[in-house]
């Protein structure tokens, strides 16, 4: 008999973009690769109805359980749905953690004692620090947290360093696994991408000009590379940008005239095939962020053999580069970034290094691999219940 899993996602959950992110992709991949029946349970938060990709609908059934924008209004709708439908599932999945999830887990068990409740932690540094601090007060809080969260059967966390520490924490001991987010190929024309070749292109991706992305650092580093060394290289800044960042780039181009046609702002790219074509053509992916969580753009670029040069934006930077075995983690200053870039663009083995990064990314961050991992974890937990 096929297992049944449902994911209740709070927030702005009625967006087709969800289909291509971890929330949708784990459901899709579990159904496609491991035979699960997957249901995505969401809230209507905008007037127009969401149009889901047909490729997503082939394996996942979206279910709207009510109209509610505010989180406090969504929780009662989730309570009602669980009361009515908990018995329909083998597994109910939530993203994040906290008192609301603990209460919903209790409700799941009340209406279906045999159900497995799974929480994908989606944990950043702040959340990790909440459990990791070894102070006596936090130790007491963690014991209380263990009691409150006792109805959750299984957790996964996306960063390996967090996993290695949290697996020994009283809250998560014997009920946590490591499971990073992956690279979604849903609706991506990989045959067309295979026809594209590497070019002397460096890319960075994100909301350009925001404090977290720290894109000015990359611009400053580029200005420190001797003009004669740049050759045919171009630097693509992909994503929506702030007015202030646009002004800054224009000032740089005016000051360093030889960069006028080398630094390119693409604007937002919502077409996934177009975005992935940049990944496929690029030899280098450079992110100079101050802070990120997983930063999926890095592993997406690596998946298509772009060599990563990144700052230590979070502990996941170690996971992304396999502890610098297939990429570089640089200091957050223009000189260090410039030196790494100059070394890379001058390296005759750069494409081979990109292939090493690709092999690692495809072995670690492919959703078929990840969903098989999750399937095994859930089966183990269900068999010991």
C-alpha positions as CSV (number, residue, x, y, z in Angstrom):
1,X,0.0,0.0,0.0
2,X,1.3,3.4,-0.9
3,X,2.3,5.7,1.9
4,X,0.5,9.1,2.2
5,X,2.2,12.4,3.1
6,X,0.8,15.8,3.5
7,X,2.6,19.1,4.0
8,X,0.8,22.0,5.7
9,X,2.6,25.2,4.7
10,X,1.9,28.5,6.4
11,X,2.5,32.0,5.1
12,X,2.2,33.0,1.4
13,X,1.7,29.4,0.4
14,X,-0.5,29.9,-2.7
15,X,2.3,30.6,-5.1
16,X,3.3,28.4,-8.0
17,X,7.0,29.1,-7.1
18,X,6.5,26.7,-4.2
19,X,6.4,23.8,-6.7
20,X,10.1,24.4,-7.5
21,X,11.3,24.9,-4.0
22,X,12.0,22.4,-1.2
23,X,8.5,22.5,0.1
24,X,7.0,21.3,-3.2
25,X,10.0,19.4,-4.5
26,X,10.2,16.9,-1.6
27,X,6.5,16.1,-2.1
28,X,7.0,15.8,-5.8
29,X,10.2,13.6,-5.6
30,X,8.7,11.3,-2.9
31,X,5.8,10.6,-5.1
32,X,7.7,10.3,-8.3
33,X,10.7,8.3,-7.0
34,X,9.3,6.4,-4.0
35,X,5.6,5.9,-4.7
36,X,4.2,8.1,-2.0
37,X,0.8,9.9,-2.4
38,X,1.6,13.5,-1.8
39,X,-0.7,16.4,-0.9
40,X,0.3,20.0,-0.5
41,X,-2.0,21.8,1.9
42,X,-2.1,25.6,1.5
43,X,-4.0,28.8,2.2
44,X,-5.5,31.3,-0.2
45,X,-3.8,34.6,0.4
46,X,-4.5,36.6,-2.8
47,X,-7.5,37.2,-5.0
48,X,-6.3,35.3,-8.1
49,X,-6.2,31.5,-8.0
50,X,-2.7,29.9,-8.2
51,X,-1.9,28.1,-11.4
52,X,0.2,25.1,-10.6
53,X,2.7,23.6,-13.2
54,X,1.2,20.6,-14.8
55,X,4.4,18.7,-14.1
56,X,3.9,19.4,-10.4
57,X,0.2,18.3,-10.5
58,X,1.2,15.0,-12.1
59,X,2.6,13.9,-8.7
60,X,1.2,16.3,-6.1
61,X,-2.4,17.2,-5.2
62,X,-2.7,20.8,-3.9
63,X,-5.5,21.4,-1.4
64,X,-6.6,24.8,-0.3
65,X,-8.1,24.8,3.2
66,X,-9.3,28.4,3.4
67,X,-8.7,32.0,2.8
68,X,-6.3,33.6,5.3
69,X,-3.4,35.9,5.0
70,X,-2.5,36.4,8.6
71,X,-0.7,33.5,10.4
72,X,-3.1,33.7,13.4
73,X,-6.0,33.2,11.0
74,X,-4.3,30.3,9.2
75,X,-3.6,28.2,12.4
76,X,-7.3,27.6,13.2
77,X,-7.9,26.5,9.6
78,X,-5.0,24.0,10.0
79,X,-6.4,22.8,13.3
80,X,-9.8,22.1,11.6
81,X,-8.1,20.3,8.7
82,X,-6.1,18.1,11.0
83,X,-9.2,17.2,13.0
84,X,-11.0,16.2,9.8
85,X,-8.1,14.6,7.9
86,X,-5.3,13.4,10.2
87,X,-6.5,9.8,9.7
88,X,-5.9,10.2,5.9
89,X,-2.2,10.4,6.3
90,X,0.8,8.3,7.3
91,X,2.9,11.4,7.6
92,X,2.1,15.1,8.2
93,X,5.0,17.5,7.5
94,X,5.6,21.0,8.7
95,X,8.3,23.5,8.0
96,X,10.0,25.2,10.9
97,X,9.4,24.6,14.6
98,X,8.1,26.2,17.7
99,X,5.0,26.2,20.0
100,X,2.5,26.2,17.1
101,X,4.1,23.2,15.5
102,X,4.3,21.4,18.9
103,X,0.5,22.0,19.4
104,X,-0.3,20.8,15.8
105,X,1.7,17.7,16.4
106,X,-0.3,17.0,19.5
107,X,-3.5,17.5,17.6
108,X,-2.2,15.1,14.9
109,X,-1.6,12.4,17.5
110,X,-5.0,13.0,19.1
111,X,-6.9,12.3,15.9
112,X,-4.5,9.7,14.5
113,X,-2.2,8.0,17.1
114,X,-0.4,6.2,14.3
115,X,0.6,9.2,12.3
116,X,4.2,10.3,12.0
117,X,4.8,14.0,12.5
118,X,7.8,15.4,10.6
119,X,9.3,18.8,11.0
120,X,11.8,20.1,8.4
121,X,13.5,22.7,10.5
122,X,14.5,25.2,7.8
123,X,17.1,26.4,10.4
124,X,19.3,29.4,10.1
125,X,22.0,30.5,12.5
126,X,19.6,32.3,14.8
127,X,17.5,29.2,15.3
128,X,20.5,27.0,15.7
129,X,21.9,29.3,18.4
130,X,18.6,29.0,20.3
131,X,19.4,25.4,20.9
132,X,23.2,25.3,20.8
133,X,24.1,27.7,23.6
134,X,25.4,25.6,26.6
135,X,24.3,28.0,29.4
136,X,22.6,26.4,32.4
137,X,19.4,28.4,31.7
138,X,19.3,27.2,28.1
139,X,19.8,23.6,29.3
140,X,16.6,23.9,31.4
141,X,14.8,25.5,28.4
142,X,15.9,22.6,26.2
143,X,14.5,20.0,28.6
144,X,11.2,21.9,28.6
145,X,11.4,22.1,24.8
146,X,11.9,18.4,24.6
147,X,8.7,17.8,26.6
148,X,6.7,20.3,24.5
149,X,7.9,18.9,21.2
150,X,7.5,15.2,22.2
151,X,4.7,14.6,19.7
152,X,7.1,15.3,16.8
153,X,8.6,12.0,15.6
154,X,11.2,13.2,13.3
155,X,13.2,16.4,12.4
156,X,15.6,17.1,9.6
157,X,18.1,20.0,9.4
158,X,19.7,21.4,6.3
159,X,23.3,22.1,7.5
160,X,25.6,19.3,8.4
161,X,27.4,21.2,11.2
162,X,24.0,21.9,12.9
163,X,23.1,18.2,12.5
164,X,26.3,17.0,14.2
165,X,25.6,19.2,17.2
166,X,21.9,18.9,17.4
167,X,21.9,15.1,17.2
168,X,23.4,15.2,20.7
169,X,21.0,17.9,22.0
170,X,18.4,16.6,24.4
171,X,15.6,18.1,22.3
172,X,16.6,16.2,19.1
173,X,18.5,13.2,20.3
174,X,17.4,10.0,18.3
175,X,15.0,11.9,16.2
176,X,16.9,14.1,13.7
177,X,18.5,13.6,10.3
178,X,20.6,15.6,7.9
179,X,18.8,16.6,4.8
180,X,19.9,19.6,2.7
181,X,17.8,21.4,0.1
182,X,18.4,20.5,-3.5
183,X,18.4,21.6,-7.1
184,X,15.0,21.5,-8.7
185,X,15.0,20.4,-12.4
186,X,11.2,20.6,-12.7
187,X,10.3,22.1,-16.1
188,X,13.9,22.7,-16.9
189,X,14.9,21.6,-20.5
190,X,18.2,19.8,-19.6
191,X,18.6,18.6,-23.2
192,X,18.7,22.2,-24.4
193,X,21.1,23.1,-21.6
194,X,23.4,20.3,-22.6
195,X,24.0,22.0,-25.9
196,X,25.4,25.1,-24.2
197,X,29.1,25.5,-23.6
198,X,31.2,27.2,-21.0
199,X,32.2,30.9,-21.5
200,X,34.3,33.3,-19.7
201,X,31.4,34.3,-17.5
202,X,31.1,34.9,-13.7
203,X,27.7,35.1,-12.2
204,X,26.2,36.2,-8.9
205,X,22.5,35.8,-8.2
206,X,20.0,37.3,-5.8
207,X,18.3,40.5,-4.6
208,X,21.1,42.9,-5.7
209,X,22.0,45.8,-3.4
210,X,20.5,44.4,-0.2
211,X,22.6,44.5,2.9
212,X,22.7,40.7,3.2
213,X,23.9,40.1,-0.4
214,X,26.8,42.6,-0.1
215,X,27.2,42.8,-3.9
216,X,29.3,46.0,-3.6
217,X,32.1,43.7,-2.3
218,X,32.2,41.8,-5.6
219,X,32.1,45.1,-7.6
220,X,35.0,46.4,-5.6
221,X,37.0,43.2,-6.0
222,X,36.5,43.3,-9.8
223,X,38.0,46.8,-9.9
224,X,41.1,45.5,-8.3
225,X,41.8,43.0,-11.1
226,X,44.3,44.4,-13.6
227,X,42.5,45.3,-16.8
228,X,44.9,43.2,-19.0
229,X,44.0,40.1,-16.9
230,X,40.3,40.4,-17.5
231,X,40.5,39.5,-21.2
232,X,37.1,38.5,-22.5
233,X,35.6,37.9,-19.0
234,X,32.1,39.3,-18.3
235,X,30.4,39.6,-14.9
236,X,26.7,39.1,-14.8
237,X,24.7,40.3,-11.8
238,X,21.4,38.4,-12.0
239,X,18.3,39.5,-10.1
240,X,16.3,42.6,-9.2
241,X,18.4,45.5,-8.0
242,X,17.9,48.5,-5.7
243,X,18.1,52.0,-7.1
244,X,21.2,52.6,-4.9
245,X,23.0,49.6,-6.3
246,X,22.2,50.6,-9.9
247,X,23.6,54.1,-9.2
248,X,26.7,52.5,-7.6
249,X,27.3,50.3,-10.6
250,X,26.9,53.2,-13.0
251,X,29.5,55.2,-11.0
252,X,31.9,52.3,-11.2
253,X,31.5,52.0,-14.9
254,X,32.1,55.7,-15.3
255,X,35.2,55.6,-13.2
256,X,36.6,52.4,-14.7
257,X,35.7,52.8,-18.3
258,X,37.1,49.4,-19.3
259,X,34.4,47.7,-17.1
260,X,31.5,49.4,-19.0
261,X,30.7,46.4,-21.1
262,X,32.0,43.8,-18.6
263,X,29.7,44.4,-15.6
264,X,26.1,43.5,-16.7
265,X,22.9,43.9,-14.7
266,X,20.3,41.5,-16.1
267,X,17.4,42.4,-13.9
268,X,15.1,39.8,-12.5
269,X,15.0,36.4,-14.4
270,X,11.9,34.4,-13.6
271,X,12.3,32.0,-16.6
272,X,14.0,29.1,-15.0
273,X,15.4,27.8,-18.3
274,X,17.0,31.2,-18.9
275,X,18.4,31.4,-15.4
276,X,19.8,27.8,-15.7
277,X,21.4,28.7,-19.0
278,X,23.5,31.2,-17.2
279,X,24.5,28.5,-14.7
280,X,25.5,26.2,-17.6
281,X,27.5,28.9,-19.5
282,X,29.2,30.4,-16.4
283,X,32.6,29.1,-15.3
284,X,32.4,30.8,-11.9
285,X,29.7,31.4,-9.4
286,X,30.6,34.1,-6.9
287,X,28.5,35.0,-3.8
288,X,29.9,37.7,-1.4
289,X,26.9,37.6,1.0
290,X,27.1,38.7,4.6
291,X,24.5,36.2,5.6
292,X,22.4,33.5,3.9
293,X,20.9,30.2,4.9
294,X,21.4,27.5,2.3
295,X,21.8,29.9,-0.7
296,X,20.4,27.4,-3.2
297,X,21.8,29.5,-6.1
298,X,25.3,28.3,-5.2
299,X,24.5,24.6,-5.5
300,X,22.3,25.2,-8.5
301,X,25.3,26.8,-10.3
302,X,27.6,24.0,-9.1
303,X,25.1,21.4,-10.4
304,X,25.9,22.9,-13.9
305,X,29.7,23.0,-13.3
306,X,30.2,26.6,-12.3
307,X,33.1,26.8,-9.8
308,X,32.0,28.4,-6.5
309,X,34.0,31.3,-4.9
310,X,32.0,32.3,-1.9
311,X,32.2,34.1,1.4
312,X,31.4,32.3,4.7
313,X,27.8,33.4,4.5
314,X,26.7,30.6,6.8
315,X,27.9,27.2,8.0
316,X,26.2,25.8,4.9
317,X,29.1,27.3,2.9
318,X,31.1,24.2,4.2
319,X,28.4,21.9,2.9
320,X,28.2,23.6,-0.5
321,X,32.0,23.4,-1.1
322,X,32.5,20.0,0.6
323,X,34.8,21.8,3.1
324,X,36.6,23.7,0.2
325,X,37.4,20.5,-1.7
326,X,35.3,21.7,-4.7
327,X,35.2,25.4,-4.2
328,X,36.7,28.3,-2.3
329,X,35.6,30.2,0.8
330,X,37.2,33.7,0.8
331,X,37.5,36.4,3.4
332,X,34.9,39.2,3.1
333,X,37.3,41.9,1.8
334,X,38.0,43.2,-1.7
335,X,41.6,42.1,-1.9
336,X,41.0,38.5,-0.9
337,X,38.0,38.2,-3.3
338,X,40.0,39.8,-6.1
339,X,43.0,37.5,-5.5
340,X,40.7,34.4,-5.7
341,X,39.0,35.7,-8.8
342,X,42.3,36.5,-10.5
343,X,43.7,33.1,-9.7
344,X,40.5,31.4,-11.0
345,X,40.3,33.2,-14.3
346,X,44.0,32.6,-15.0
347,X,43.7,28.9,-14.1
348,X,43.8,26.6,-17.2
349,X,42.2,23.8,-15.1
350,X,39.2,26.0,-14.1
351,X,36.7,24.0,-16.2
352,X,37.9,20.7,-14.7
353,X,37.5,22.2,-11.2
354,X,34.0,23.1,-12.2
355,X,33.3,19.5,-13.2
356,X,34.5,18.3,-9.8
357,X,32.1,20.8,-8.2
358,X,29.4,19.5,-10.5
359,X,30.0,15.8,-9.6
360,X,29.7,16.7,-5.9
361,X,26.6,18.8,-6.3
362,X,24.8,16.1,-8.4
363,X,25.7,13.4,-5.8
364,X,24.6,15.5,-2.8
365,X,21.8,17.9,-3.9
366,X,19.8,16.1,-6.5
367,X,16.1,15.7,-5.4
368,X,16.1,12.1,-6.4
369,X,19.0,11.4,-4.1
370,X,17.5,13.6,-1.3
371,X,14.0,12.1,-1.6
372,X,15.4,8.6,-1.4
373,X,17.3,9.6,1.7
374,X,14.1,11.1,3.3
375,X,12.1,8.1,2.3
376,X,14.6,5.8,4.1
377,X,14.6,8.0,7.2
378,X,10.8,8.1,7.4
379,X,10.6,4.3,6.8
380,X,13.0,3.7,9.7
381,X,10.9,5.9,12.0
382,X,7.7,4.3,11.0
383,X,9.0,0.8,11.4
384,X,10.2,1.5,15.0
385,X,6.9,3.1,16.1
